[in-house]
């Protein structure tokens, strides 16, 4: 199934909804209030399409797959300790290396080395197990062919 893009008209219509923080041709960012509203209404027994209509959205514009994913992600958010709040704004992601002090950079690189060493050990173990499994498989094949 392909990605459902919005037309410029649909984007303008979506942006008029008070529950939309931002809308583009590819995606919609909903407000924290809408996510909370959605969960409350869902827990009352309303279906996702009914909730969206009640909030002023046209389910036909959103499409079946997007409605399904909205419902799934909002319910998953509600189960988190921080609730339905958008945590992306509080999480800046990986720190930029140019902002690190030399000591912090050394510490970060030491951690990276340790991580890569562990990853190498893991890959070596996988390689050994894979080799043993192939040898065992070859041994079984040869014993079957000699027994015929």
PyMOL commands that place a pseudoatom at each C-alpha (Angstrom):
pseudoatom trace, name=CA, resn=UNK, resi=1, chain=A, elem=C, hetatm=0, pos=[0.000, 0.000, 0.000]
pseudoatom trace, name=CA, resn=UNK, resi=2, chain=A, elem=C, hetatm=0, pos=[1.356, 3.429, -0.965]
pseudoatom trace, name=CA, resn=UNK, resi=3, chain=A, elem=C, hetatm=0, pos=[1.733, 6.550, 1.075]
pseudoatom trace, name=CA, resn=UNK, resi=4, chain=A, elem=C, hetatm=0, pos=[-1.320, 8.790, 1.135]
pseudoatom trace, name=CA, resn=UNK, resi=5, chain=A, elem=C, hetatm=0, pos=[-0.324, 12.387, 0.431]
pseudoatom trace, name=CA, resn=UNK, resi=6, chain=A, elem=C, hetatm=0, pos=[-2.608, 15.325, 1.123]
pseudoatom trace, name=CA, resn=UNK, resi=7, chain=A, elem=C, hetatm=0, pos=[-3.508, 17.900, -1.496]
pseudoatom trace, name=CA, resn=UNK, resi=8, chain=A, elem=C, hetatm=0, pos=[-2.833, 21.571, -0.769]
pseudoatom trace, name=CA, resn=UNK, resi=9, chain=A, elem=C, hetatm=0, pos=[-6.578, 22.086, -0.207]
pseudoatom trace, name=CA, resn=UNK, resi=10, chain=A, elem=C, hetatm=0, pos=[-6.698, 19.239, 2.300]
pseudoatom trace, name=CA, resn=UNK, resi=11, chain=A, elem=C, hetatm=0, pos=[-3.643, 20.630, 4.120]
pseudoatom trace, name=CA, resn=UNK, resi=12, chain=A, elem=C, hetatm=0, pos=[-5.335, 24.027, 4.439]
pseudoatom trace, name=CA, resn=UNK, resi=13, chain=A, elem=C, hetatm=0, pos=[-8.493, 22.373, 5.753]
pseudoatom trace, name=CA, resn=UNK, resi=14, chain=A, elem=C, hetatm=0, pos=[-6.477, 20.328, 8.271]
pseudoatom trace, name=CA, resn=UNK, resi=15, chain=A, elem=C, hetatm=0, pos=[-4.561, 23.408, 9.468]
pseudoatom trace, name=CA, resn=UNK, resi=16, chain=A, elem=C, hetatm=0, pos=[-7.860, 25.094, 10.348]
pseudoatom trace, name=CA, resn=UNK, resi=17, chain=A, elem=C, hetatm=0, pos=[-8.607, 22.377, 12.901]
pseudoatom trace, name=CA, resn=UNK, resi=18, chain=A, elem=C, hetatm=0, pos=[-7.663, 23.541, 16.435]
pseudoatom trace, name=CA, resn=UNK, resi=19, chain=A, elem=C, hetatm=0, pos=[-6.356, 20.055, 17.228]
pseudoatom trace, name=CA, resn=UNK, resi=20, chain=A, elem=C, hetatm=0, pos=[-3.679, 20.257, 14.516]
pseudoatom trace, name=CA, resn=UNK, resi=21, chain=A, elem=C, hetatm=0, pos=[-0.326, 21.757, 15.452]
pseudoatom trace, name=CA, resn=UNK, resi=22, chain=A, elem=C, hetatm=0, pos=[1.080, 21.378, 11.940]
pseudoatom trace, name=CA, resn=UNK, resi=23, chain=A, elem=C, hetatm=0, pos=[0.024, 19.774, 8.676]
pseudoatom trace, name=CA, resn=UNK, resi=24, chain=A, elem=C, hetatm=0, pos=[1.943, 19.139, 5.472]
pseudoatom trace, name=CA, resn=UNK, resi=25, chain=A, elem=C, hetatm=0, pos=[1.336, 17.120, 2.336]
pseudoatom trace, name=CA, resn=UNK, resi=26, chain=A, elem=C, hetatm=0, pos=[2.872, 14.084, 4.057]
pseudoatom trace, name=CA, resn=UNK, resi=27, chain=A, elem=C, hetatm=0, pos=[1.974, 14.302, 7.734]
pseudoatom trace, name=CA, resn=UNK, resi=28, chain=A, elem=C, hetatm=0, pos=[-0.043, 15.823, 10.541]
pseudoatom trace, name=CA, resn=UNK, resi=29, chain=A, elem=C, hetatm=0, pos=[1.228, 16.785, 13.985]
pseudoatom trace, name=CA, resn=UNK, resi=30, chain=A, elem=C, hetatm=0, pos=[-1.573, 16.739, 16.534]
pseudoatom trace, name=CA, resn=UNK, resi=31, chain=A, elem=C, hetatm=0, pos=[-1.793, 18.778, 19.734]
pseudoatom trace, name=CA, resn=UNK, resi=32, chain=A, elem=C, hetatm=0, pos=[-1.342, 17.210, 23.150]
pseudoatom trace, name=CA, resn=UNK, resi=33, chain=A, elem=C, hetatm=0, pos=[-4.976, 18.135, 23.872]
pseudoatom trace, name=CA, resn=UNK, resi=34, chain=A, elem=C, hetatm=0, pos=[-6.179, 16.100, 20.895]
pseudoatom trace, name=CA, resn=UNK, resi=35, chain=A, elem=C, hetatm=0, pos=[-4.196, 13.039, 21.911]
pseudoatom trace, name=CA, resn=UNK, resi=36, chain=A, elem=C, hetatm=0, pos=[-5.693, 13.258, 25.405]
pseudoatom trace, name=CA, resn=UNK, resi=37, chain=A, elem=C, hetatm=0, pos=[-9.182, 13.866, 23.964]
pseudoatom trace, name=CA, resn=UNK, resi=38, chain=A, elem=C, hetatm=0, pos=[-8.791, 10.871, 21.643]
pseudoatom trace, name=CA, resn=UNK, resi=39, chain=A, elem=C, hetatm=0, pos=[-7.820, 8.529, 24.497]
pseudoatom trace, name=CA, resn=UNK, resi=40, chain=A, elem=C, hetatm=0, pos=[-10.662, 9.756, 26.737]
pseudoatom trace, name=CA, resn=UNK, resi=41, chain=A, elem=C, hetatm=0, pos=[-13.230, 9.240, 23.992]
pseudoatom trace, name=CA, resn=UNK, resi=42, chain=A, elem=C, hetatm=0, pos=[-11.743, 5.861, 23.037]
pseudoatom trace, name=CA, resn=UNK, resi=43, chain=A, elem=C, hetatm=0, pos=[-12.026, 4.706, 26.639]
pseudoatom trace, name=CA, resn=UNK, resi=44, chain=A, elem=C, hetatm=0, pos=[-15.694, 5.752, 26.588]
pseudoatom trace, name=CA, resn=UNK, resi=45, chain=A, elem=C, hetatm=0, pos=[-16.182, 3.236, 23.781]
pseudoatom trace, name=CA, resn=UNK, resi=46, chain=A, elem=C, hetatm=0, pos=[-16.199, 5.447, 20.692]
pseudoatom trace, name=CA, resn=UNK, resi=47, chain=A, elem=C, hetatm=0, pos=[-14.565, 4.163, 17.519]
pseudoatom trace, name=CA, resn=UNK, resi=48, chain=A, elem=C, hetatm=0, pos=[-11.592, 6.072, 16.060]
pseudoatom trace, name=CA, resn=UNK, resi=49, chain=A, elem=C, hetatm=0, pos=[-13.641, 7.362, 13.084]
pseudoatom trace, name=CA, resn=UNK, resi=50, chain=A, elem=C, hetatm=0, pos=[-16.324, 8.664, 15.446]
pseudoatom trace, name=CA, resn=UNK, resi=51, chain=A, elem=C, hetatm=0, pos=[-13.727, 10.396, 17.607]
pseudoatom trace, name=CA, resn=UNK, resi=52, chain=A, elem=C, hetatm=0, pos=[-12.126, 12.031, 14.589]
pseudoatom trace, name=CA, resn=UNK, resi=53, chain=A, elem=C, hetatm=0, pos=[-15.498, 13.257, 13.295]
pseudoatom trace, name=CA, resn=UNK, resi=54, chain=A, elem=C, hetatm=0, pos=[-16.321, 14.617, 16.760]
pseudoatom trace, name=CA, resn=UNK, resi=55, chain=A, elem=C, hetatm=0, pos=[-12.980, 16.489, 16.726]
pseudoatom trace, name=CA, resn=UNK, resi=56, chain=A, elem=C, hetatm=0, pos=[-13.764, 18.039, 13.337]
pseudoatom trace, name=CA, resn=UNK, resi=57, chain=A, elem=C, hetatm=0, pos=[-11.661, 15.786, 11.088]
pseudoatom trace, name=CA, resn=UNK, resi=58, chain=A, elem=C, hetatm=0, pos=[-12.907, 14.260, 7.855]
pseudoatom trace, name=CA, resn=UNK, resi=59, chain=A, elem=C, hetatm=0, pos=[-12.072, 10.523, 8.050]
pseudoatom trace, name=CA, resn=UNK, resi=60, chain=A, elem=C, hetatm=0, pos=[-12.172, 10.314, 4.245]
pseudoatom trace, name=CA, resn=UNK, resi=61, chain=A, elem=C, hetatm=0, pos=[-9.285, 12.799, 3.994]
pseudoatom trace, name=CA, resn=UNK, resi=62, chain=A, elem=C, hetatm=0, pos=[-7.228, 10.900, 6.561]
pseudoatom trace, name=CA, resn=UNK, resi=63, chain=A, elem=C, hetatm=0, pos=[-7.793, 7.458, 5.097]
pseudoatom trace, name=CA, resn=UNK, resi=64, chain=A, elem=C, hetatm=0, pos=[-8.268, 4.085, 6.743]
pseudoatom trace, name=CA, resn=UNK, resi=65, chain=A, elem=C, hetatm=0, pos=[-4.568, 3.288, 7.273]
pseudoatom trace, name=CA, resn=UNK, resi=66, chain=A, elem=C, hetatm=0, pos=[-3.750, 6.656, 8.859]
pseudoatom trace, name=CA, resn=UNK, resi=67, chain=A, elem=C, hetatm=0, pos=[-6.761, 6.351, 11.195]
pseudoatom trace, name=CA, resn=UNK, resi=68, chain=A, elem=C, hetatm=0, pos=[-5.588, 2.894, 12.237]
pseudoatom trace, name=CA, resn=UNK, resi=69, chain=A, elem=C, hetatm=0, pos=[-2.060, 4.154, 12.929]
pseudoatom trace, name=CA, resn=UNK, resi=70, chain=A, elem=C, hetatm=0, pos=[-3.343, 7.219, 14.846]
pseudoatom trace, name=CA, resn=UNK, resi=71, chain=A, elem=C, hetatm=0, pos=[-5.383, 4.978, 17.101]
pseudoatom trace, name=CA, resn=UNK, resi=72, chain=A, elem=C, hetatm=0, pos=[-2.528, 2.543, 17.620]
pseudoatom trace, name=CA, resn=UNK, resi=73, chain=A, elem=C, hetatm=0, pos=[0.101, 5.196, 18.376]
pseudoatom trace, name=CA, resn=UNK, resi=74, chain=A, elem=C, hetatm=0, pos=[-2.149, 7.245, 20.691]
pseudoatom trace, name=CA, resn=UNK, resi=75, chain=A, elem=C, hetatm=0, pos=[-3.079, 4.141, 22.693]
pseudoatom trace, name=CA, resn=UNK, resi=76, chain=A, elem=C, hetatm=0, pos=[0.599, 3.204, 22.904]
pseudoatom trace, name=CA, resn=UNK, resi=77, chain=A, elem=C, hetatm=0, pos=[1.412, 6.745, 24.104]
pseudoatom trace, name=CA, resn=UNK, resi=78, chain=A, elem=C, hetatm=0, pos=[-1.303, 6.582, 26.759]
pseudoatom trace, name=CA, resn=UNK, resi=79, chain=A, elem=C, hetatm=0, pos=[0.370, 3.504, 28.255]
pseudoatom trace, name=CA, resn=UNK, resi=80, chain=A, elem=C, hetatm=0, pos=[3.670, 5.376, 28.772]
pseudoatom trace, name=CA, resn=UNK, resi=81, chain=A, elem=C, hetatm=0, pos=[4.490, 6.954, 32.151]
pseudoatom trace, name=CA, resn=UNK, resi=82, chain=A, elem=C, hetatm=0, pos=[4.629, 10.420, 30.529]
pseudoatom trace, name=CA, resn=UNK, resi=83, chain=A, elem=C, hetatm=0, pos=[1.235, 9.845, 28.924]
pseudoatom trace, name=CA, resn=UNK, resi=84, chain=A, elem=C, hetatm=0, pos=[0.174, 11.300, 25.603]
pseudoatom trace, name=CA, resn=UNK, resi=85, chain=A, elem=C, hetatm=0, pos=[2.482, 14.322, 25.781]
pseudoatom trace, name=CA, resn=UNK, resi=86, chain=A, elem=C, hetatm=0, pos=[4.799, 14.832, 22.827]
pseudoatom trace, name=CA, resn=UNK, resi=87, chain=A, elem=C, hetatm=0, pos=[8.232, 13.915, 24.189]
pseudoatom trace, name=CA, resn=UNK, resi=88, chain=A, elem=C, hetatm=0, pos=[10.115, 14.898, 21.031]
pseudoatom trace, name=CA, resn=UNK, resi=89, chain=A, elem=C, hetatm=0, pos=[10.329, 18.550, 22.068]
pseudoatom trace, name=CA, resn=UNK, resi=90, chain=A, elem=C, hetatm=0, pos=[12.051, 17.610, 25.358]
pseudoatom trace, name=CA, resn=UNK, resi=91, chain=A, elem=C, hetatm=0, pos=[14.517, 15.216, 23.755]
pseudoatom trace, name=CA, resn=UNK, resi=92, chain=A, elem=C, hetatm=0, pos=[17.116, 16.974, 21.642]
pseudoatom trace, name=CA, resn=UNK, resi=93, chain=A, elem=C, hetatm=0, pos=[18.652, 13.696, 20.493]
pseudoatom trace, name=CA, resn=UNK, resi=94, chain=A, elem=C, hetatm=0, pos=[22.319, 12.850, 20.270]
pseudoatom trace, name=CA, resn=UNK, resi=95, chain=A, elem=C, hetatm=0, pos=[24.607, 15.648, 21.459]
pseudoatom trace, name=CA, resn=UNK, resi=96, chain=A, elem=C, hetatm=0, pos=[26.620, 17.388, 18.774]
pseudoatom trace, name=CA, resn=UNK, resi=97, chain=A, elem=C, hetatm=0, pos=[30.325, 16.668, 19.026]
pseudoatom trace, name=CA, resn=UNK, resi=98, chain=A, elem=C, hetatm=0, pos=[31.383, 20.265, 18.392]
pseudoatom trace, name=CA, resn=UNK, resi=99, chain=A, elem=C, hetatm=0, pos=[29.738, 21.342, 21.657]
pseudoatom trace, name=CA, resn=UNK, resi=100, chain=A, elem=C, hetatm=0, pos=[31.638, 18.784, 23.748]
pseudoatom trace, name=CA, resn=UNK, resi=101, chain=A, elem=C, hetatm=0, pos=[34.639, 19.665, 25.885]
pseudoatom trace, name=CA, resn=UNK, resi=102, chain=A, elem=C, hetatm=0, pos=[37.828, 17.667, 25.205]
pseudoatom trace, name=CA, resn=UNK, resi=103, chain=A, elem=C, hetatm=0, pos=[37.192, 15.566, 28.342]
pseudoatom trace, name=CA, resn=UNK, resi=104, chain=A, elem=C, hetatm=0, pos=[33.633, 14.825, 27.250]
pseudoatom trace, name=CA, resn=UNK, resi=105, chain=A, elem=C, hetatm=0, pos=[34.820, 13.943, 23.756]
pseudoatom trace, name=CA, resn=UNK, resi=106, chain=A, elem=C, hetatm=0, pos=[37.410, 11.513, 25.188]
pseudoatom trace, name=CA, resn=UNK, resi=107, chain=A, elem=C, hetatm=0, pos=[34.760, 9.927, 27.396]
pseudoatom trace, name=CA, resn=UNK, resi=108, chain=A, elem=C, hetatm=0, pos=[32.373, 9.613, 24.432]
pseudoatom trace, name=CA, resn=UNK, resi=109, chain=A, elem=C, hetatm=0, pos=[35.074, 8.014, 22.276]
pseudoatom trace, name=CA, resn=UNK, resi=110, chain=A, elem=C, hetatm=0, pos=[36.067, 5.580, 25.052]
pseudoatom trace, name=CA, resn=UNK, resi=111, chain=A, elem=C, hetatm=0, pos=[32.438, 4.542, 25.336]
pseudoatom trace, name=CA, resn=UNK, resi=112, chain=A, elem=C, hetatm=0, pos=[32.244, 4.107, 21.565]
pseudoatom trace, name=CA, resn=UNK, resi=113, chain=A, elem=C, hetatm=0, pos=[35.398, 1.940, 21.566]
pseudoatom trace, name=CA, resn=UNK, resi=114, chain=A, elem=C, hetatm=0, pos=[33.970, -0.242, 24.340]
pseudoatom trace, name=CA, resn=UNK, resi=115, chain=A, elem=C, hetatm=0, pos=[30.708, -0.586, 22.415]
pseudoatom trace, name=CA, resn=UNK, resi=116, chain=A, elem=C, hetatm=0, pos=[32.502, -1.537, 19.185]
pseudoatom trace, name=CA, resn=UNK, resi=117, chain=A, elem=C, hetatm=0, pos=[34.675, -4.084, 21.011]
pseudoatom trace, name=CA, resn=UNK, resi=118, chain=A, elem=C, hetatm=0, pos=[31.543, -5.707, 22.442]
pseudoatom trace, name=CA, resn=UNK, resi=119, chain=A, elem=C, hetatm=0, pos=[29.950, -5.677, 19.012]
pseudoatom trace, name=CA, resn=UNK, resi=120, chain=A, elem=C, hetatm=0, pos=[33.047, -7.360, 17.504]
pseudoatom trace, name=CA, resn=UNK, resi=121, chain=A, elem=C, hetatm=0, pos=[33.012, -10.057, 20.201]
pseudoatom trace, name=CA, resn=UNK, resi=122, chain=A, elem=C, hetatm=0, pos=[29.331, -10.678, 19.522]
pseudoatom trace, name=CA, resn=UNK, resi=123, chain=A, elem=C, hetatm=0, pos=[29.937, -10.975, 15.781]
pseudoatom trace, name=CA, resn=UNK, resi=124, chain=A, elem=C, hetatm=0, pos=[32.842, -13.389, 16.360]
pseudoatom trace, name=CA, resn=UNK, resi=125, chain=A, elem=C, hetatm=0, pos=[30.617, -15.593, 18.529]
pseudoatom trace, name=CA, resn=UNK, resi=126, chain=A, elem=C, hetatm=0, pos=[27.870, -15.533, 15.876]
pseudoatom trace, name=CA, resn=UNK, resi=127, chain=A, elem=C, hetatm=0, pos=[30.457, -16.477, 13.246]
pseudoatom trace, name=CA, resn=UNK, resi=128, chain=A, elem=C, hetatm=0, pos=[31.721, -19.404, 15.318]
pseudoatom trace, name=CA, resn=UNK, resi=129, chain=A, elem=C, hetatm=0, pos=[28.178, -20.667, 15.965]
pseudoatom trace, name=CA, resn=UNK, resi=130, chain=A, elem=C, hetatm=0, pos=[27.325, -20.321, 12.284]
pseudoatom trace, name=CA, resn=UNK, resi=131, chain=A, elem=C, hetatm=0, pos=[30.455, -22.246, 11.279]
pseudoatom trace, name=CA, resn=UNK, resi=132, chain=A, elem=C, hetatm=0, pos=[29.641, -25.024, 13.786]
pseudoatom trace, name=CA, resn=UNK, resi=133, chain=A, elem=C, hetatm=0, pos=[26.082, -25.247, 12.518]
pseudoatom trace, name=CA, resn=UNK, resi=134, chain=A, elem=C, hetatm=0, pos=[27.271, -25.546, 8.910]
pseudoatom trace, name=CA, resn=UNK, resi=135, chain=A, elem=C, hetatm=0, pos=[29.799, -28.245, 9.882]
pseudoatom trace, name=CA, resn=UNK, resi=136, chain=A, elem=C, hetatm=0, pos=[27.084, -30.162, 11.725]
pseudoatom trace, name=CA, resn=UNK, resi=137, chain=A, elem=C, hetatm=0, pos=[24.775, -29.845, 8.731]
pseudoatom trace, name=CA, resn=UNK, resi=138, chain=A, elem=C, hetatm=0, pos=[27.518, -31.034, 6.360]
pseudoatom trace, name=CA, resn=UNK, resi=139, chain=A, elem=C, hetatm=0, pos=[28.302, -33.955, 8.694]
pseudoatom trace, name=CA, resn=UNK, resi=140, chain=A, elem=C, hetatm=0, pos=[24.643, -35.017, 8.721]
pseudoatom trace, name=CA, resn=UNK, resi=141, chain=A, elem=C, hetatm=0, pos=[24.390, -34.777, 4.941]
pseudoatom trace, name=CA, resn=UNK, resi=142, chain=A, elem=C, hetatm=0, pos=[27.508, -36.913, 4.469]
pseudoatom trace, name=CA, resn=UNK, resi=143, chain=A, elem=C, hetatm=0, pos=[26.293, -39.562, 6.934]
pseudoatom trace, name=CA, resn=UNK, resi=144, chain=A, elem=C, hetatm=0, pos=[22.903, -39.750, 5.191]
pseudoatom trace, name=CA, resn=UNK, resi=145, chain=A, elem=C, hetatm=0, pos=[24.458, -40.111, 1.760]
pseudoatom trace, name=CA, resn=UNK, resi=146, chain=A, elem=C, hetatm=0, pos=[26.868, -42.849, 2.901]
pseudoatom trace, name=CA, resn=UNK, resi=147, chain=A, elem=C, hetatm=0, pos=[24.036, -44.782, 4.583]
pseudoatom trace, name=CA, resn=UNK, resi=148, chain=A, elem=C, hetatm=0, pos=[21.961, -45.191, 1.403]
for i in range(1, 148): cmd.bond("trace and resi %d" % i, "trace and resi %d" % (i + 1))
show_as sticks, trace
zoom trace
